[in-house]
Amino acid sequence: MSLDIRLLRKLFSRPINNFYFSSKAEFRMKRHMTHLSASLVFLTCGLAMAQEVRSTIAGHVSDSTGARVPGAQITVRNTDTGVVTTVKTNETGDYTVPFLQQGTYDVIASEPGFKATHYAGLLLSTEQTLTENIVLAIGNVSETVTVASEGALIDTATAETGQTLTAKEVEDLPSNGRSPLGFARDEYGVVSKGKHSQAQTRPFDNSAADDFSLGGGNSASNELLLNGVPNMQDSSRTAGYSPQLDSVDAVHVDEFTSDASFGDTSGGTVNITTKPGTNTFHGSASEYYSGSRPLTAEPYFTTQGASVSSTHFNQFGGAIGGPVYIPHVFDGHNRVFFEYAFEGYIGALPSTFIGSVPTEAERKGDFSSLLAVSPEYQLYNPYDVTATTANGKTTYTRAAINDNIMSNAGLSVNSVGENYLALFPSPNYSGPSTKDDGTNNFFASDPTQNNYKSNALRVDVAISQANKIYGEVHRSTSYTNQSNVFHSIATGTSAEVLLWGGSIDDTHTFNSTTFLDTRLGFSRSINSSNPNSYGTDPTTLGFPSYIRGDSTAYAIPRLTFSDDGYSNIPSISSEPGSTASYDSIQLFASLNKSIGRHTIKIGPDIRANKDSVLSPGNADGDYSFSTGSTDFLTSGSTGTVQPFGSTFAMLYLGLPSSGSYDVNTKFQYNNWYNALFIQDDWKIRPNLTASLGLRLEHETPVNESNNKMTTAWDPNVENASSSAAAAAYAADPSLLPVADFKPTGGLYYANSSDRHAYHTAPLYLGPRLGLAYSPELTHGTTAIRLGWGVFENPFNNYYQGQTYGYSQTTSMIVSNDSNQTVATTLSDPFPTASNPIVQPAGAAWGINTNLGSKMVFYGNIKVPYAMRSSLDIQQQFGKNWMLDIGYINTHQVHLSYSNTITGGSGSVPVSYLSRSRYYDAALTAEYNTTVANPYKGTLVGPGATTGINTASTLSVSQLLWPYSEYSSVTQQLVPYGNANYNALLIRLEKRMANGLDLDVNYTYSRNLGAESQLNTAGALWYGETASDFPHSLHLTAIYQLPFGKGRAFLGNASKLVDEALGGWELSTIYSFDSGTPYSWGNVIYNGNWHDIDNNPHNAKGEAFNTKVFDTRTCENGTTTCNNTVGSSSYNPSIQPNAYNNRTFPLYAWRADPTNNWDFSMLKNFRIHDRLQIQPRIDAFNIFNRVQFSAPNLSPTSSAFGTITAQQNTNRQLQGGIHILF
């Protein structure tokens, strides 16, 4: 019987609340049942743990005739720790031993009347199901048949598609930055995207390390796990904690899994597992260095003779583990083990700064040296102003300051300005760019500094054969400091990322067929960015106490300078950055029960997320000192500005040209993810396994703890402007018919009964189907796997309602008469009586909030999901070769995009667009025509000060949109996007033998979809997506040279010869990834598709044929355009604008591909059996190939079609030493 896929899609992918009901009573019953289902999920918390990433040994026991042997004892022993697990075969002769840590195992099967059979050296890696079918020979149980095993290269028991990178590969392959997640891009079916293929992936380069696609999903839709626990540092699913390489046991990637215990991803899963302790004390230490210019090639576009800085860094770390042993007190052999790892990174990117600081005389009010340069540097007294009226026009004239010395005019230093001037260092430089007026009189080194450190501890405890526990805790901090040109708190910013978390796990064996594993995981990330003056009380500089009282983040208030266009005066302090704290707690369990040939597991996956965010803005004030119309030191109304120096004089007097103060609110966002899964792995035959799973999921919308956000947009509600604006427009309409003019719309805020900005379905169904088959004729060397499943797509961000009204900016009033006279100074920038600091209004303005400004809302959303199909065939050749060929299809629906409801001035709805390929001068003139503003004087609240309320006229284009009382209205999370991914996967593996370990992965894929619009508010465009990278080829290889003891050559060499020629090892990683698709604007293309002749690696000429584009700016090719229709010199523009209907695709052709070789060479010096020293050198981009950035894609640019930048890093060498004991 054939399976109707369309019917399955309708049945399994539809949210429960979208089913049809025949009556309201039936609907109410459905709602109560949904609430009951959700309650049952919570009631199963007693079983809870996290997604299972450990391994299983399972099989069938029979005698020499093939008859099953029930009740046989199966003893599984971890040879590294001595931990033993014992079960018995069931009535069908089958056995299952789940929840086994990675490592090497012995399996012994025994039953009276049969010889014991001992399988030695079974190697288990992460998430592996190892099938070991055992045949018992008749004899005495005291007799033992020993079978040596190297482990199979293929997995015949599951429908999973993926790959595991082992500890040996992680330690020995070249790693640019030594992040274990960076290796994921080299595994089966992984498609690297732009950032990842070009960037160094240090332990703190999280957004680069996780930039890859699995199974056609987006980068931000993958599930990243550490020992099975979600390991993402923020709501956008950026990678979290990065374990030290020596502590990593495996990096495992799943593109498809039929296991319903895995979820919260429409992409794939990457699980990094750390090493447990063993019975033997062991450890490592390492140090890596890079930095001197001879070790780093210069960038391609370096000007000849120019000096280019290179990053200097030391990266060091180590690990130690073993049994917990306290002499004469406690011996943890075979029972209690630990593994501790640490890592550090100290790096700097050198940089220098040349700029300007005030001289010692200028700090005292003496600017006379400027007059010695030229009279045009004359300063004027801002408090000595004379008004003159002639012909009805009044002009203001200021008195000159004698000799430019402030005291000569009776002017004294402002106390706040004096304290700021003291923060400037003295001039220390005189060079080619230094001028007599003091320009460029200061030099400083300005390195960007990175410091990182991490610690992790894991403890495993075997309480008994039936009960085992392990716990893990980790913490890392990364710190970046830059732009500190004064080497003090006055300049520079620092960014810090703190990551910490852990998990605790308990495994309990009730009997030979029943197992329970329970785990609790927690992670926290704190991201902050602040000026180096963070924590400084602003009143210590002389500001009034109200500056401190309203601040949400103490710091030195920021000062910026622009002196007649010269801007190389360092800013004092900076705006405090955001501080975001993200917590994630997971409780997840698996109860496993073997019943005959069925292994059933059931459990919940419950996660709580909390996100605390504060973006204080200029919470202590922001003051600008610039010349021009806001300059108090010019000669008067018509005076010219001084070439340089007046901004320092303005600071001396405490007279900024502008200022502002922000009061922003802290927010606390929360949501829950709840799931319940049930899985049945049915071993139909020893060589045929079917997996049937179902995952029930619900993700709650985000709420704000104090309801400080919006929840809904009502397009029909009348706001304060509606009736008056409608009447005004009806009296004087423009192009839009009066009946279509809609000046309505407003938003609602959260309250105790409605706390969410959107609503999600109460329940989603995620069925999983899998089939694993190994033909008998191939004797376990072939695996054929089929799979299909529905996977809920997590939101790529933590979507919360808008926070309109919860931030407020107060502008400083520096003058009440257009800067002719002074109103305020830094000593009292926001006078309480005339211009006090305004507090946020919150929800006080209700539906009238943000009138005259932008409006964003979500509307009715649908949670995206993906339907994924997988076919995979593995064939083992001999003992050590394996070929894997697979196909994956992923169809994603309900992908979200943003749709413009109101575009504002400069754009028009689709129905009004010109269908011409060229600039439509007549239509543009019509749309840009100004007409009477129907909204003038009708807006209330903060909207009363916007241009829409104060302007006498508005453009015709703005009034063509509905809800045009807003500058724009945008609906986000519109759920009508879709994508289709098809991929052919090929993998060739050679297991380490004869000194060679080899993996080659190739993926050919197309990722097409309808995710973006060609025209504002238009239909979705179907075609290439930004995630479409058709070709991906990755090779990893480790080769131990065949010289020295134990090798093919010189195996009996002397110790001296062996030390010189033995122990050498080479390793390499090769990466080829298609280039990023070109992202085009609306251009005029006159050729056929192949006429482009794209050559993205041609940096010495045109990267493509520019002649097939119309590059003219004016119709007749002159440089002067006249768009006035009917004029004698009418010569319209050619290039289309926002009023043209676009048909040219968003993406077409590609930038330069990644084509990179990394190389490593190391030498093993074995001091004795338990001590090795490995000096090594790593070369990244060893052939120094340049990967160029995309060319200029603007047809009207003189640089059109040319490449001016590169996107990768040139060759870099790194030296290191690795000690193993």
Secondary structure in CASP SS format (residue, H / E / C, confidence):
PFRMAT SS
TARGET T0000
AUTHOR 0000-0000-0000
METHOD secondary structure of the structure
MODEL  1
M C 1.00
S C 1.00
L C 1.00
D C 1.00
I H 1.00
R H 1.00
L H 1.00
L H 1.00
R H 1.00
K H 1.00
L H 1.00
F H 1.00
S H 1.00
R C 1.00
P C 1.00
I H 1.00
N H 1.00
N H 1.00
F C 1.00
Y C 1.00
F C 1.00
S C 1.00
S C 1.00
K H 1.00
A H 1.00
E H 1.00
F H 1.00
R H 1.00
M H 1.00
K H 1.00
R H 1.00
H H 1.00
M H 1.00
T H 1.00
H H 1.00
L H 1.00
S H 1.00
A H 1.00
S H 1.00
L H 1.00
V H 1.00
F H 1.00
L H 1.00
T H 1.00
C H 1.00
G H 1.00
L H 1.00
A C 1.00
M C 1.00
A C 1.00
Q C 1.00
E C 1.00
V C 1.00
R C 1.00
S E 1.00
T E 1.00
I E 1.00
A E 1.00
G E 1.00
H E 1.00
V E 1.00
S E 1.00
D E 1.00
S C 1.00
T C 1.00
G C 1.00
A C 1.00
R E 1.00
V C 1.00
P C 1.00
G C 1.00
A C 1.00
Q E 1.00
I E 1.00
T E 1.00
V E 1.00
R E 1.00
N E 1.00
T C 1.00
D C 1.00
T C 1.00
G C 1.00
V C 1.00
V E 1.00
T E 1.00
T E 1.00
V E 1.00
K E 1.00
T C 1.00
N C 1.00
E C 1.00
T C 1.00
G C 1.00
D E 1.00
Y E 1.00
T E 1.00
V E 1.00
P E 1.00
F E 1.00
L E 1.00
Q C 1.00
Q C 1.00
G E 1.00
T E 1.00
Y E 1.00
D E 1.00
V E 1.00
I E 1.00
A E 1.00
S E 1.00
E C 1.00
P C 1.00
G C 1.00
F E 1.00
K C 1.00
A E 1.00
T E 1.00
H E 1.00
Y E 1.00
A E 1.00
G E 1.00
L E 1.00
L E 1.00
L E 1.00
S C 1.00
T C 1.00
E C 1.00
Q C 1.00
T E 1.00
L E 1.00
T E 1.00
E C 1.00
N C 1.00
I E 1.00
V E 1.00
L E 1.00
A C 1.00
I E 1.00
G C 1.00
N C 1.00
V C 1.00
S C 1.00
E C 1.00
T E 1.00
V E 1.00
T E 1.00
V E 1.00
A E 1.00
S C 1.00
E C 1.00
G C 1.00
A C 1.00
L C 1.00
I C 1.00
D C 1.00
T C 1.00
A C 1.00
T C 1.00
A C 1.00
E C 1.00
T E 1.00
G E 1.00
Q E 1.00
T E 1.00
L E 1.00
T E 1.00
A H 1.00
K H 1.00
E H 1.00
V H 1.00
E H 1.00
D H 1.00
L C 1.00
P C 1.00
S C 1.00
N C 1.00
G C 1.00
R C 1.00
S C 1.00
P H 1.00
L H 1.00
G H 1.00
F H 1.00
A H 1.00
R H 1.00
D H 1.00
E C 1.00
Y C 1.00
G C 1.00
V E 1.00
V E 1.00
S E 1.00
K C 1.00
G H 1.00
K H 1.00
H H 1.00
S H 1.00
Q H 1.00
A C 1.00
Q C 1.00
T C 1.00
R C 1.00
P C 1.00
F C 1.00
D C 1.00
N H 1.00
S H 1.00
A H 1.00
A H 1.00
D C 1.00
D C 1.00
F E 1.00
S E 1.00
L E 1.00
G C 1.00
G C 1.00
G C 1.00
N C 1.00
S H 1.00
A H 1.00
S H 1.00
N C 1.00
E E 1.00
L E 1.00
L E 1.00
L E 1.00
N C 1.00
G C 1.00
V E 1.00
P E 1.00
N C 1.00
M E 1.00
Q C 1.00
D C 1.00
S C 1.00
S C 1.00
R C 1.00
T C 1.00
A E 1.00
G C 1.00
Y C 1.00
S C 1.00
P C 1.00
Q C 1.00
L H 1.00
D H 1.00
S H 1.00
V E 1.00
D E 1.00
A E 1.00
V E 1.00
H E 1.00
V E 1.00
D E 1.00
E E 1.00
F E 1.00
T C 1.00
S C 1.00
D C 1.00
A C 1.00
S C 1.00
F C 1.00
G C 1.00
D C 1.00
T C 1.00
S C 1.00
G C 1.00
G C 1.00
T E 1.00
V E 1.00
N E 1.00
I E 1.00
T E 1.00
T E 1.00
K C 1.00
P C 1.00
G C 1.00
T C 1.00
N C 1.00
T C 1.00
F C 1.00
H E 1.00
G E 1.00
S E 1.00
A E 1.00
S E 1.00
E E 1.00
Y E 1.00
Y E 1.00
S E 1.00
G C 1.00
S C 1.00
R H 1.00
P H 1.00
L H 1.00
T E 1.00
A C 1.00
E C 1.00
P C 1.00
Y C 1.00
F C 1.00
T C 1.00
T C 1.00
Q C 1.00
G C 1.00
A C 1.00
S C 1.00
V C 1.00
S C 1.00
S C 1.00
T C 1.00
H E 1.00
F E 1.00
N E 1.00
Q E 1.00
F E 1.00
G E 1.00
G E 1.00
A E 1.00
I E 1.00
G E 1.00
G E 1.00
P E 1.00
V C 1.00
Y E 1.00
I E 1.00
P C 1.00
H C 1.00
V C 1.00
F E 1.00
D E 1.00
G C 1.00
H C 1.00
N C 1.00
R C 1.00
V E 1.00
F E 1.00
F E 1.00
E E 1.00
Y E 1.00
A E 1.00
F E 1.00
E E 1.00
G E 1.00
Y E 1.00
I E 1.00
G E 1.00
A E 1.00
L E 1.00
P C 1.00
S C 1.00
T E 1.00
F E 1.00
I E 1.00
G E 1.00
S C 1.00
V C 1.00
P C 1.00
T C 1.00
E H 1.00
A H 1.00
E H 1.00
R H 1.00
K C 1.00
G C 1.00
D E 1.00
F C 1.00
S H 1.00
S H 1.00
L H 1.00
L H 1.00
A H 1.00
V H 1.00
S C 1.00
P H 1.00
E H 1.00
Y H 1.00
Q C 1.00
L C 1.00
Y E 1.00
N E 1.00
P E 1.00
Y E 1.00
D E 1.00
V E 1.00
T E 1.00
A E 1.00
T E 1.00
T E 1.00
A E 1.00
N C 1.00
G C 1.00
K E 1.00
T E 1.00
T E 1.00
Y E 1.00
T E 1.00
R E 1.00
A E 1.00
A E 1.00
I C 1.00
N H 1.00
D H 1.00
N H 1.00
I E 1.00
M H 1.00
S H 1.00
N H 1.00
A H 1.00
G C 1.00
L C 1.00
S C 1.00
V C 1.00
N C 1.00
S H 1.00
V H 1.00
G H 1.00
E H 1.00
N H 1.00
Y H 1.00
L H 1.00
A C 1.00
L C 1.00
F C 1.00
P C 1.00
S C 1.00
P C 1.00
N C 1.00
Y C 1.00
S C 1.00
G C 1.00
P C 1.00
S C 1.00
T C 1.00
K C 1.00
D C 1.00
D C 1.00
G C 1.00
T C 1.00
N C 1.00
N C 1.00
F E 1.00
F E 1.00
A E 1.00
S E 1.00
D C 1.00
P C 1.00
T E 1.00
Q E 1.00
N E 1.00
N E 1.00
Y E 1.00
K E 1.00
S E 1.00
N E 1.00
A E 1.00
L E 1.00
R E 1.00
V E 1.00
D E 1.00
V E 1.00
A E 1.00
I E 1.00
S E 1.00
Q C 1.00
A C 1.00
N E 1.00
K E 1.00
I E 1.00
Y E 1.00
G E 1.00
E E 1.00
V E 1.00
H E 1.00
R E 1.00
S E 1.00
T E 1.00
S E 1.00
Y E 1.00
T E 1.00
N E 1.00
Q E 1.00
S C 1.00
N C 1.00
V C 1.00
F C 1.00
H C 1.00
S C 1.00
I C 1.00
A C 1.00
T C 1.00
G C 1.00
T E 1.00
S E 1.00
A E 1.00
E E 1.00
V E 1.00
L E 1.00
L E 1.00
W E 1.00
G E 1.00
G E 1.00
S E 1.00
I E 1.00
D E 1.00
D E 1.00
T E 1.00
H E 1.00
T E 1.00
F E 1.00
N E 1.00
S C 1.00
T C 1.00
T E 1.00
F E 1.00
L E 1.00
D E 1.00
T E 1.00
R E 1.00
L E 1.00
G E 1.00
F E 1.00
S E 1.00
R E 1.00
S E 1.00
I E 1.00
N E 1.00
S E 1.00
S E 1.00
N E 1.00
P E 1.00
N C 1.00
S C 1.00
Y C 1.00
G C 1.00
T C 1.00
D C 1.00
P H 1.00
T H 1.00
T H 1.00
L H 1.00
G C 1.00
F C 1.00
P C 1.00
S H 1.00
Y H 1.00
I H 1.00
R H 1.00
G H 1.00
D C 1.00
S C 1.00
T C 1.00
A C 1.00
Y C 1.00
A C 1.00
I C 1.00
P C 1.00
R E 1.00
L E 1.00
T E 1.00
F E 1.00
S E 1.00
D E 1.00
D C 1.00
G C 1.00
Y E 1.00
S C 1.00
N C 1.00
I C 1.00
P C 1.00
S C 1.00
I E 1.00
S C 1.00
S C 1.00
E C 1.00
P C 1.00
G C 1.00
S C 1.00
T E 1.00
A E 1.00
S E 1.00
Y E 1.00
D E 1.00
S E 1.00
I E 1.00
Q E 1.00
L E 1.00
F E 1.00
A E 1.00
S E 1.00
L E 1.00
N E 1.00
K E 1.00
S E 1.00
I E 1.00
G C 1.00
R C 1.00
H E 1.00
T E 1.00
I E 1.00
K E 1.00
I E 1.00
G E 1.00
P E 1.00
D E 1.00
I E 1.00
R E 1.00
A E 1.00
N E 1.00
K E 1.00
D E 1.00
S E 1.00
V E 1.00
L E 1.00
S C 1.00
P C 1.00
G C 1.00
N C 1.00
A C 1.00
D C 1.00
G C 1.00
D E 1.00
Y E 1.00
S E 1.00
F E 1.00
S E 1.00
T C 1.00
G C 1.00
S C 1.00
T C 1.00
D C 1.00
F C 1.00
L C 1.00
T C 1.00
S C 1.00
G E 1.00
S C 1.00
T C 1.00
G C 1.00
T C 1.00
V C 1.00
Q C 1.00
P C 1.00
F C 1.00
G C 1.00
S H 1.00
T H 1.00
F H 1.00
A H 1.00
M H 1.00
L H 1.00
Y H 1.00
L H 1.00
G C 1.00
L C 1.00
P C 1.00
S C 1.00
S E 1.00
G E 1.00
S E 1.00
Y E 1.00
D E 1.00
V E 1.00
N E 1.00
T C 1.00
K C 1.00
F E 1.00
Q E 1.00
Y E 1.00
N E 1.00
N E 1.00
W E 1.00
Y E 1.00
N E 1.00
A E 1.00
L E 1.00
F E 1.00
I E 1.00
Q E 1.00
D E 1.00
D E 1.00
W E 1.00
K E 1.00
I E 1.00
R E 1.00
P C 1.00
N C 1.00
L E 1.00
T E 1.00
A E 1.00
S E 1.00
L E 1.00
G E 1.00
L E 1.00
R E 1.00
L E 1.00
E E 1.00
H E 1.00
E E 1.00
T C 1.00
P C 1.00
V C 1.00
N E 1.00
E E 1.00
S C 1.00
N C 1.00
N C 1.00
K C 1.00
M C 1.00
T E 1.00
T E 1.00
A E 1.00
W E 1.00
D E 1.00
P C 1.00
N C 1.00
V C 1.00
E C 1.00
N C 1.00
A C 1.00
S C 1.00
S H 1.00
S H 1.00
A H 1.00
A H 1.00
A H 1.00
A H 1.00
A H 1.00
Y H 1.00
A H 1.00
A H 1.00
D C 1.00
P C 1.00
S C 1.00
L C 1.00
L C 1.00
P C 1.00
V H 1.00
A H 1.00
D H 1.00
F C 1.00
K C 1.00
P C 1.00
T C 1.00
G C 1.00
G E 1.00
L E 1.00
Y E 1.00
Y E 1.00
A C 1.00
N E 1.00
S C 1.00
S C 1.00
D E 1.00
R C 1.00
H C 1.00
A C 1.00
Y C 1.00
H C 1.00
T C 1.00
A C 1.00
P C 1.00
L C 1.00
Y E 1.00
L E 1.00
G E 1.00
P E 1.00
R E 1.00
L E 1.00
G E 1.00
L E 1.00
A E 1.00
Y E 1.00
S C 1.00
P C 1.00
E H 1.00
L H 1.00
T H 1.00
H C 1.00
G C 1.00
T C 1.00
T E 1.00
A E 1.00
I E 1.00
R E 1.00
L E 1.00
G E 1.00
W E 1.00
G E 1.00
V E 1.00
F E 1.00
E E 1.00
N C 1.00
P C 1.00
F C 1.00
N C 1.00
N C 1.00
Y C 1.00
Y C 1.00
Q C 1.00
G C 1.00
Q C 1.00
T C 1.00
Y C 1.00
G C 1.00
Y C 1.00
S E 1.00
Q E 1.00
T E 1.00
T E 1.00
S E 1.00
M C 1.00
I C 1.00
V C 1.00
S C 1.00
N C 1.00
D C 1.00
S C 1.00
N C 1.00
Q C 1.00
T C 1.00
V C 1.00
A C 1.00
T C 1.00
T C 1.00
L C 1.00
S C 1.00
D C 1.00
P C 1.00
F C 1.00
P C 1.00
T C 1.00
A C 1.00
S C 1.00
N C 1.00
P C 1.00
I C 1.00
V C 1.00
Q C 1.00
P C 1.00
A C 1.00
G C 1.00
A C 1.00
A C 1.00
W C 1.00
G H 1.00
I H 1.00
N H 1.00
T C 1.00
N C 1.00
L C 1.00
G C 1.00
S C 1.00
K E 1.00
M E 1.00
V E 1.00
F E 1.00
Y C 1.00
G C 1.00
N C 1.00
I C 1.00
K C 1.00
V C 1.00
P C 1.00
Y E 1.00
A E 1.00
M E 1.00
R E 1.00
S E 1.00
S E 1.00
L E 1.00
D E 1.00
I E 1.00
Q E 1.00
Q E 1.00
Q E 1.00
F E 1.00
G C 1.00
K C 1.00
N C 1.00
W E 1.00
M E 1.00
L E 1.00
D E 1.00
I E 1.00
G E 1.00
Y E 1.00
I E 1.00
N E 1.00
T E 1.00
H E 1.00
Q E 1.00
V E 1.00
H E 1.00
L E 1.00
S E 1.00
Y E 1.00
S E 1.00
N E 1.00
T E 1.00
I E 1.00
T E 1.00
G C 1.00
G C 1.00
S C 1.00
G C 1.00
S C 1.00
V C 1.00
P C 1.00
V H 1.00
S H 1.00
Y H 1.00
L C 1.00
S E 1.00
R C 1.00
S C 1.00
R C 1.00
Y C 1.00
Y C 1.00
D C 1.00
A H 1.00
A H 1.00
L H 1.00
T H 1.00
A H 1.00
E H 1.00
Y H 1.00
N H 1.00
T C 1.00
T E 1.00
V E 1.00
A E 1.00
N C 1.00
P C 1.00
Y C 1.00
K C 1.00
G C 1.00
T C 1.00
L C 1.00
V C 1.00
G H 1.00
P H 1.00
G H 1.00
A H 1.00
T H 1.00
T C 1.00
G H 1.00
I H 1.00
N H 1.00
T H 1.00
A C 1.00
S C 1.00
T E 1.00
L E 1.00
S E 1.00
V H 1.00
S H 1.00
Q H 1.00
L H 1.00
L C 1.00
W C 1.00
P C 1.00
Y C 1.00
S C 1.00
E C 1.00
Y C 1.00
S C 1.00
S E 1.00
V E 1.00
T E 1.00
Q E 1.00
Q E 1.00
L E 1.00
V E 1.00
P E 1.00
Y E 1.00
G E 1.00
N E 1.00
A E 1.00
N E 1.00
Y E 1.00
N E 1.00
A E 1.00
L E 1.00
L E 1.00
I E 1.00
R E 1.00
L E 1.00
E E 1.00
K E 1.00
R E 1.00
M E 1.00
A E 1.00
N C 1.00
G C 1.00
L E 1.00
D E 1.00
L E 1.00
D E 1.00
V E 1.00
N E 1.00
Y E 1.00
T E 1.00
Y E 1.00
S E 1.00
R E 1.00
N E 1.00
L E 1.00
G E 1.00
A E 1.00
E E 1.00
S E 1.00
Q E 1.00
L C 1.00
N C 1.00
T C 1.00
A C 1.00
G C 1.00
A C 1.00
L E 1.00
W E 1.00
Y E 1.00
G E 1.00
E E 1.00
T C 1.00
A C 1.00
S C 1.00
D C 1.00
F C 1.00
P C 1.00
H E 1.00
S E 1.00
L E 1.00
H E 1.00
L E 1.00
T E 1.00
A E 1.00
I E 1.00
Y E 1.00
Q E 1.00
L C 1.00
P C 1.00
F E 1.00
G C 1.00
K C 1.00
G C 1.00
R C 1.00
A C 1.00
F E 1.00
L C 1.00
G C 1.00
N C 1.00
A C 1.00
S C 1.00
K H 1.00
L H 1.00
V H 1.00
D H 1.00
E H 1.00
A H 1.00
L H 1.00
G C 1.00
G C 1.00
W E 1.00
E E 1.00
L E 1.00
S E 1.00
T E 1.00
I E 1.00
Y E 1.00
S E 1.00
F E 1.00
D E 1.00
S C 1.00
G C 1.00
T C 1.00
P E 1.00
Y E 1.00
S E 1.00
W C 1.00
G C 1.00
N C 1.00
V C 1.00
I C 1.00
Y E 1.00
N C 1.00
G C 1.00
N C 1.00
W H 1.00
H H 1.00
D H 1.00
I H 1.00
D C 1.00
N C 1.00
N C 1.00
P C 1.00
H C 1.00
N C 1.00
A C 1.00
K C 1.00
G C 1.00
E C 1.00
A C 1.00
F C 1.00
N C 1.00
T H 1.00
K H 1.00
V H 1.00
F E 1.00
D C 1.00
T C 1.00
R C 1.00
T C 1.00
C E 1.00
E C 1.00
N C 1.00
G C 1.00
T C 1.00
T C 1.00
T C 1.00
C C 1.00
N E 1.00
N C 1.00
T C 1.00
V C 1.00
G C 1.00
S C 1.00
S C 1.00
S C 1.00
Y C 1.00
N E 1.00
P C 1.00
S E 1.00
I C 1.00
Q C 1.00
P C 1.00
N C 1.00
A C 1.00
Y C 1.00
N E 1.00
N C 1.00
R C 1.00
T C 1.00
F C 1.00
P C 1.00
L C 1.00
Y E 1.00
A E 1.00
W E 1.00
R E 1.00
A C 1.00
D C 1.00
P C 1.00
T E 1.00
N E 1.00
N E 1.00
W E 1.00
D E 1.00
F E 1.00
S E 1.00
M E 1.00
L E 1.00
K E 1.00
N C 1.00
F E 1.00
R E 1.00
I E 1.00
H E 1.00
D C 1.00
R C 1.00
L E 1.00
Q E 1.00
I E 1.00
Q E 1.00
P E 1.00
R E 1.00
I E 1.00
D E 1.00
A E 1.00
F E 1.00
N C 1.00
I C 1.00
F C 1.00
N C 1.00
R C 1.00
V C 1.00
Q C 1.00
F E 1.00
S C 1.00
A C 1.00
P C 1.00
N C 1.00
L C 1.00
S C 1.00
P C 1.00
T C 1.00
S C 1.00
S C 1.00
A C 1.00
F C 1.00
G C 1.00
T C 1.00
I C 1.00
T C 1.00
A C 1.00
Q E 1.00
Q C 1.00
N C 1.00
T C 1.00
N C 1.00
R C 1.00
Q E 1.00
L E 1.00
Q E 1.00
G E 1.00
G E 1.00
I E 1.00
H E 1.00
I E 1.00
L E 1.00
F C 1.00
END
